[in-house]
């Protein structure tokens, strides 16, 4: 992995970019003490945006995410807050990427209005009181 950007005392600090072995951009954003901190954008192997938001101590913290297992299969897309699913999102079945849930999350759990799907066909609507 290659880094292009600002350093302070030998560590990544300030704005910078990370590239994979083939020279493709995988991250651009802010660093503090060598870790992603602040605003940033992360890209998958094909160059598609998979996260845009805030990082804290190297972890995705607040923003919009497209979460993939093994960087290939989409398993969640939606909002995160404090590093957890919060707000509106969609959940997909592993290995098939079929939609299995669309709705609201609170502290990483389904909460609020939502719809469940089987084979991408809506089978159940629900609402958890807030």
N, C-alpha and C positions, 0 to 999 in steps of 0.2 A: 504494500500500500504506500502510496506517495502522498505527501502533504505539501501544499503551497500556501504560504501565509505568514502571519506574524508570530514571532517568538519573543519570550521574555525569560531570561535565565535558563535558556535551553529547552523550555516547554512551550507548547502551542498556547498562545494568548492573543486574543483579538480575532479578527476575521481571517478565515482560511477556507481551503478546499481540500477534500480528500479524493484520491483517484484509486481505482482498483489496479491490478497487475497489467491489464490491457490498456490502461490510460483513460478509462471511462469515469466520469464524475459520479461519485457515490454520495457525497455530502458537501454542502456549502453552508457556512454559518459562523457562529461565534464560539470561541474557546476561552476557558479560564483554567489555569494550572494543568494544561494538557488534556482536558476533557471538554466534550461538547457542553456548553453552558450558554443559554440565551437563545436567540432566534436562529432557526436553521431549517434546511430542506434536505431530505434524504431521498435518494433515487435507487431503483432496483437495477438489475443487470441490463435491462433493455433501455434504461434511461428514463423510465416512467417515475413520476413523483409518487412516493409512497408515504411520506410524512412531511407536514409543514406545520411548524409551531415552535414551542419552547422546549429546551432541554435543561435538565438540572442534573449535575454530576454525571453526565454521559447518558442519562435516561430520557426517553421521550416523556414529556410531562403534560403539556397543554397544547391542544391543536386538533387537526384533522389527520386521521391516520388510515392507511390501507395496510392492514397487517396480513402478512403472508407467512405460511410455514415453508421452510427451506427456500425462501425468497422466490417462490414460484406460484403456489396456490393461495388464492385469496381466502382468508378465514374471517376477517372482520374489516368493515370500513365504517368510519364514523368519527364521533367526537371523543376525545379523552380529556380528563381534567385530573390533575394531581397523579398522573401516571396510570389512571384506571378509566375504563369505559364509563363515560358520563355524558348524557344528552342523547341525541338521536344516532342510531346506528343500524347496521345490517350485519347479520351473522350468516356464514356460509358453511355447508357441510364439507368436512375434510375429504379429500380425494376426488370430489365431484364439482366443487364450487357451486352447488345448487343452494339457492336462498332457503334458509330454514327459519330465520327470525328477522323481523323488521320492526323497530320500535324504539322505546326509550330505555336508557340505562341509568342507574344511580349506584355509585361506588362499585362498579364492576358487575352489578347484577341487573337482570331485566327488571324494570320498575316503571310503572306508568302505562301508557297506551302501547299496545303491541299486537302483532299478528304472527302466528306460526304457520309454517308451510311444510308440506310433504310433497316431494318431487316437484318443487316449485309451484305447487297449487295451494292457495290459502285454505287452511283447515280450521283455524281458531283465531278469534279476536278476544282480547282481554284488556282489562284496565285494573291496575293496582292503585288504590287510593294513595295520594301523596301526603 
